[in-house]
Amino acid sequence: MTQKEVLDAVLSEIRHIKTHMPNGELKQMQRDLSDLKEDMSDMKYTLLNPDNGVIVNTNKNTEFRLQKESREKEYAKHIQDLEEIKVWKSGVTRALWVIFGILASVIIRMLMMHSDKIQ
């Protein structure tokens, strides 16, 4: 059913009620409809309140989740960078040990050559 058909059906039911019901029952229905209208207004306020409505909170939650995903990606990138730095550090450490070894052997060789000349 389309919205127009639903509204037409409701309107015809209201006309039927107006013609066939006593006045007391109509007043009760009017009070009930007024209460229903108030409840709908409260629901609308709860959903659409710009400060803390359901829609605003849902948007905040979605934004938080997107930020969380962004932070997780950034964290993963930092972890990857840290691993690359560890690999680079181990390579530099090896190179320094090789240089230290060569330097130590050159110094020892120079001392040995110098001690041979003194004797």
C-alpha positions as semicolon CSV with decimal commas, in nm:
position;residue;x (nm);y (nm);z (nm)
1;M;0,000;0,000;0,000
2;T;0,114;0,347;-0,073
3;Q;0,118;0,621;0,186
4;K;-0,180;0,791;0,022
5;E;-0,384;0,471;0,037
6;V;-0,297;0,426;0,405
7;L;-0,399;0,784;0,484
8;D;-0,725;0,741;0,291
9;A;-0,801;0,422;0,483
10;V;-0,733;0,594;0,817
11;L;-0,949;0,890;0,716
12;S;-1,240;0,664;0,619
13;E;-1,210;0,478;0,952
14;I;-1,217;0,808;1,142
15;R;-1,529;0,916;0,949
16;H;-1,691;0,583;1,033
17;I;-1,603;0,623;1,400
18;K;-1,741;0,978;1,410
19;T;-2,075;0,869;1,268
20;H;-2,121;0,550;1,470
21;M;-1,968;0,616;1,814
22;P;-2,120;0,801;2,106
23;N;-1,963;1,130;2,206
24;G;-1,798;0,997;2,527
25;E;-1,595;0,739;2,340
26;L;-1,485;1,004;2,091
27;K;-1,358;1,223;2,376
28;Q;-1,165;0,926;2,515
29;M;-1,018;0,861;2,171
30;Q;-0,928;1,230;2,146
31;R;-0,743;1,209;2,480
32;D;-0,569;0,892;2,366
33;L;-0,465;1,057;2,040
34;S;-0,339;1,358;2,235
35;D;-0,132;1,126;2,456
36;L;-0,007;0,947;2,146
37;K;0,089;1,280;1,991
38;E;0,279;1,376;2,308
39;D;0,457;1,039;2,311
40;M;0,551;1,084;1,945
41;S;0,689;1,430;2,024
42;D;0,898;1,282;2,306
43;M;1,029;1,011;2,074
44;K;1,108;1,269;1,807
45;Y;1,296;1,480;2,063
46;T;1,487;1,173;2,184
47;L;1,587;1,084;1,829
48;L;1,664;1,429;1,693
49;N;1,794;1,619;1,997
50;P;2,107;1,798;1,869
51;D;2,285;1,768;2,204
52;N;2,242;1,404;2,299
53;G;1,988;1,250;2,064
54;V;2,012;0,896;1,932
55;I;2,123;1,012;1,589
56;V;2,393;1,238;1,733
57;N;2,521;0,959;1,957
58;T;2,521;0,718;1,664
59;N;2,725;0,964;1,459
60;K;2,967;1,011;1,750
61;N;3,003;0,635;1,782
62;T;3,069;0,600;1,409
63;E;3,325;0,881;1,422
64;F;3,495;0,717;1,722
65;R;3,515;0,384;1,541
66;L;3,666;0,550;1,233
67;Q;3,919;0,729;1,452
68;K;3,996;0,402;1,629
69;E;4,060;0,230;1,295
70;S;4,283;0,521;1,195
71;R;4,476;0,495;1,523
72;E;4,515;0,120;1,476
73;K;4,654;0,171;1,126
74;E;4,891;0,438;1,256
75;Y;4,999;0,206;1,537
76;A;5,065;-0,076;1,291
77;K;5,273;0,163;1,078
78;H;5,477;0,265;1,383
79;I;5,535;-0,101;1,471
80;Q;5,655;-0,165;1,115
81;D;5,887;0,139;1,136
82;L;6,021;0,010;1,468
83;E;6,099;-0,330;1,314
84;E;6,282;-0,158;1,027
85;I;6,486;0,045;1,279
86;K;6,575;-0,275;1,466
87;V;6,698;-0,435;1,143
88;W;6,900;-0,122;1,058
89;K;7,044;-0,112;1,411
90;S;7,157;-0,474;1,394
91;G;7,330;-0,403;1,060
92;V;7,506;-0,095;1,203
93;T;7,611;-0,293;1,510
94;R;7,764;-0,565;1,291
95;A;7,945;-0,305;1,081
96;L;8,084;-0,135;1,393
97;W;8,210;-0,468;1,528
98;V;8,381;-0,539;1,197
99;I;8,541;-0,190;1,199
100;F;8,643;-0,234;1,564
101;G;8,797;-0,573;1,485
102;I;8,990;-0,436;1,191
103;L;9,104;-0,133;1,392
104;A;9,216;-0,355;1,681
105;S;9,409;-0,583;1,446
106;V;9,577;-0,283;1,279
107;I;9,679;-0,139;1,618
108;I;9,813;-0,475;1,732
109;R;10,000;-0,515;1,404
110;M;10,149;-0,165;1,440
111;L;10,257;-0,237;1,799
112;M;10,416;-0,561;1,690
113;M;10,599;-0,391;1,403
114;H;10,713;-0,110;1,634
115;S;10,833;-0,356;1,899
116;D;11,033;-0,545;1,632
117;K;11,211;-0,222;1,534
118;I;11,299;-0,139;1,896
119;Q;11,474;-0,472;1,958
